[in-house]
Amino acid sequence: MSSGIVLTVNVGASEPNPAKGAPSTGIGKRPVDGPITVRPPGPKTTGLHSGVVGDHIGDTKNHGGDDQAVYAYSREDYTWWEAELGRELPNGTYGENLTTEGLDLLGAVIGERWRFPSGVVLECTFGRIPCATFQHRMGEPRWVRRFAEANRTGAYLRILEPGEIRAGDRVDVTDRPGHGLTVAEAFDIYMHDQDRLPRLLVADSLPPSTRREIEKRLARATGSAR
């Protein structure tokens, strides 16, 4: 199994959100000193929203909850984007809680587990679908489409074992399901390849809401083919 490190842990305070109906956003995350505490936040709309204590989520319909409790993005993918955009992208720019190095997030498998020195265990669930808030923050033309097409989405994670995570922590991938469905492959299928949707159902750790959406799409496709 592979391993990497946490470069920074990032937390976002509440700020006005001019990009969509939600009045506030916590996308403006910044590295913090000391550890962050993570715990399952519960249901998306009625729970504690972020899995990180003190981290704000404004759009609770589309973000947060147990299946999007923590968001990770790699320094390697930032380096790729810096070359593409011609500008520096400090850790936290994309609104991630964990900026990592050494972990292959393009090859991360849905359901793989990450263990931290404190005993925290996180499980990969899906990639990040870009939204209007992200578009506004980046100020790049066609950013939502460009980010989705690049398929360097980072990884959402659910919290299996709570505790503390700090900058410098080693991250060990301790379990990787044999189905081999990566976050990148799953995102590409979900966004761009209707014919391959059944492939996504091999992953038991897929968010239940995503699984229901896939099953609805497949039912509609079956009905229209009759």
C-alpha positions in Angstrom: 0.0 0.0 0.0 1.0 3.6 -0.5 1.6 6.5 1.8 2.0 10.3 1.9 1.9 13.2 4.2 -0.4 16.1 5.1 1.3 19.3 4.1 -1.4 21.6 5.7 -4.7 21.3 7.5 -7.1 24.0 6.3 -10.3 25.5 7.8 -12.7 28.0 6.3 -14.6 30.7 8.2 -18.0 32.0 7.1 -17.9 34.6 4.3 -20.6 36.1 2.1 -21.3 34.1 -1.0 -22.3 36.2 -4.1 -22.2 33.2 -6.4 -25.4 31.2 -5.5 -28.5 31.1 -3.4 -26.6 30.1 -0.2 -25.9 33.3 1.8 -22.5 32.2 3.0 -19.5 30.0 2.1 -16.5 28.4 3.8 -14.6 27.8 0.6 -11.9 30.3 1.5 -9.9 27.8 3.6 -6.5 28.7 5.1 -3.8 26.6 6.8 -4.1 26.6 10.5 -1.5 25.9 13.2 -2.1 22.9 15.4 -4.4 20.0 14.8 -7.9 19.9 13.4 -10.5 17.6 15.0 -12.6 15.4 12.7 -15.8 13.5 13.5 -18.7 12.3 11.5 -21.0 15.3 10.9 -24.2 13.4 10.3 -26.8 13.9 7.5 -25.9 16.6 4.9 -28.8 19.0 5.6 -29.5 18.4 9.3 -26.2 17.4 10.8 -23.1 19.4 11.8 -22.3 19.8 8.1 -18.5 19.7 8.0 -16.5 16.8 9.4 -13.9 19.3 10.6 -14.7 21.1 13.8 -14.8 24.9 13.2 -15.0 24.6 9.4 -18.0 26.4 7.8 -20.2 25.1 5.1 -22.8 27.5 3.6 -24.5 25.4 0.9 -25.7 22.5 3.1 -27.9 21.1 0.3 -24.9 20.2 -1.9 -21.9 20.1 0.4 -20.9 18.4 3.7 -22.5 15.5 5.5 -21.0 12.1 6.3 -20.1 11.3 2.7 -18.3 14.6 2.1 -17.0 15.1 5.6 -13.4 15.9 4.6 -12.0 17.1 1.3 -8.4 16.4 0.3 -6.4 17.8 -2.6 -2.8 17.0 -3.6 0.1 19.3 -4.0 1.0 17.4 -7.2 -2.4 18.3 -8.7 -1.9 21.9 -7.7 1.5 21.9 -9.4 -0.2 20.7 -12.6 -2.8 23.4 -12.4 -0.2 26.1 -11.6 1.4 25.3 -15.0 -1.9 25.3 -16.7 -3.1 28.6 -15.2 0.2 30.4 -14.9 -0.2 31.4 -11.3 0.5 30.3 -7.8 -2.1 28.3 -6.0 -1.5 28.2 -2.2 -2.7 25.3 -0.1 -6.4 25.7 0.6 -7.2 27.6 -2.7 -9.6 24.9 -3.8 -11.3 24.7 -0.4 -9.7 21.5 0.7 -9.3 20.5 4.4 -6.2 18.4 3.8 -3.5 19.4 1.3 -1.5 16.2 0.7 1.8 15.2 -0.9 2.8 11.7 -2.0 -0.7 10.3 -2.2 -1.9 9.5 -5.7 -5.4 11.0 -5.7 -5.8 10.3 -9.4 -5.4 6.7 -8.6 -7.3 6.7 -5.3 -9.9 3.9 -5.2 -13.4 4.4 -4.0 -13.5 2.8 -0.6 -9.8 2.9 0.1 -8.9 3.8 3.7 -6.4 6.3 5.0 -5.0 5.9 8.5 -3.3 8.8 10.4 -1.0 8.6 13.5 -3.7 9.6 15.9 -5.9 6.6 14.8 -8.1 8.6 12.5 -9.4 6.5 9.6 -10.9 8.2 6.5 -12.5 6.4 3.5 -12.6 7.8 -0.1 -16.1 8.2 -1.4 -16.1 10.3 -4.6 -14.6 13.3 -6.5 -15.5 16.9 -6.1 -18.1 18.2 -8.5 -17.4 21.9 -9.2 -20.0 24.5 -8.5 -20.7 28.3 -9.0 -19.0 29.2 -5.8 -15.8 27.5 -6.9 -16.1 29.3 -10.3 -16.4 32.7 -8.5 -13.5 32.0 -6.2 -11.2 31.0 -9.1 -12.2 33.8 -11.5 -11.2 31.7 -14.5 -13.3 31.5 -17.7 -15.4 28.3 -18.0 -13.8 27.1 -14.8 -16.5 24.6 -13.8 -16.2 22.8 -17.2 -12.5 23.1 -17.3 -12.0 21.6 -13.8 -14.4 18.7 -14.6 -12.7 18.0 -17.9 -9.3 17.9 -16.3 -10.6 15.3 -13.9 -8.2 16.3 -11.1 -11.0 16.4 -8.6 -9.3 15.6 -5.3 -11.1 13.2 -3.0 -14.1 13.5 -0.6 -13.8 11.3 2.5 -16.0 9.9 5.2 -14.8 9.6 8.7 -14.7 6.0 10.1 -12.6 6.8 13.2 -12.6 10.3 14.6 -9.7 12.2 16.2 -7.0 14.7 15.3 -5.1 15.4 12.1 -2.2 17.8 11.9 0.3 19.1 9.3 3.2 16.7 8.9 1.1 13.6 9.7 1.9 10.5 7.7 -1.0 9.0 5.8 -1.0 5.3 5.1 -3.4 3.7 2.7 -4.3 0.6 4.7 -7.0 -1.0 2.6 -7.9 -0.8 -1.1 -10.9 -2.6 -2.5 -10.3 -5.1 -5.3 -12.9 -3.6 -7.7 -10.3 -1.0 -8.7 -12.8 1.8 -9.4 -10.8 5.0 -8.9 -12.1 8.4 -8.0 -11.0 9.7 -11.4 -12.6 6.9 -13.3 -15.9 7.2 -11.3 -16.0 10.9 -11.8 -15.4 10.6 -15.6 -18.1 8.0 -15.9 -20.6 10.0 -13.8 -20.1 13.2 -15.7 -19.4 12.1 -19.3 -20.1 8.4 -20.0 -23.8 7.3 -19.5 -23.1 3.9 -21.1 -20.6 2.9 -18.4 -22.8 3.9 -15.4 -23.2 0.2 -14.2 -19.5 0.2 -13.5 -20.0 2.6 -10.7 -22.2 0.2 -8.8 -19.3 -2.2 -8.0 -18.2 0.2 -5.3 -20.0 -0.4 -2.0 -18.5 2.7 -0.5 -20.1 5.0 -3.1 -22.3 7.7 -1.3 -25.9 6.3 -1.1 -27.2 9.5 -2.7 -24.9 9.1 -5.6 -25.9 5.4 -6.0 -29.6 6.4 -6.0 -28.9 9.0 -8.7 -27.1 6.4 -10.8 -29.9 3.8 -10.4 -32.4 6.5 -11.5 -30.4 7.3 -14.6 -30.1 3.6 -15.5 -33.8 3.1 -15.0 -34.6 6.1 -17.3 -32.2 4.8 -19.9 -33.8 1.3 -19.7 -37.3 2.8 -20.0 -36.4 5.0 -23.0 -34.8 2.0 -24.8 -38.0 -0.1 -24.7 
